[in-house]
Amino acid sequence: MRVFRRLPGAKSSFAIRDNKPEGAGKELRFTGSELDAFAAGWGKQRGLTV
């Protein structure tokens, strides 16, 4: 399972982490614009539209 959260104290920062034992302590951190670009690119690769 992946856990998505807003980082406290930051205006527009997010973290995605894996809560399985082998993923403990590992996370990806994004600014709001980086997360938007990541999501848009992933959606485009999969042929998704919004």
N, C-alpha and C positions, 0 to 999 in steps of 0.2 A: 504494500500500500504506500502511496506517496502522500506526503503531508505538505500542504501549501499554506503559507502564512505571511502576513505583513510583518516586516521587521520593526520592532518598537523604537521610537526615537528618530526614525527616518521618515521623511515626507513621502517618498514613493519608492520603497524598496521591499523586495519580496524574497522569500526563501522557499525552495522546494527540497524536501528531504525524504529519504527512504526510511521507513520505520521498521523494516525487517532487520533481524540481528546482523546480517552481513553488511547492511548499509548504515549501521550505527555510526553517528558522528560525521556522516558525509552529507553535504547539502550544496545545492546550486543557488547562488545569489544573483538577483537581477535588479536593475533599476526598473521603474515603470516602463520606460521606452524600450529597454532591452527585452522585457517580458512581452510587450506588445509585438516587437519584431519577431521574437521566437515563436509566439502563438500564430502570427500571420503566416510565417514561413512554413510552419508545420501544417497549418490548414491548407495552404496552397499545394504542398506536396501531396496531400491526401485528397485533393479535389473538393475540399469543403468550401462553402460560401456562407456568408452571414448577411 
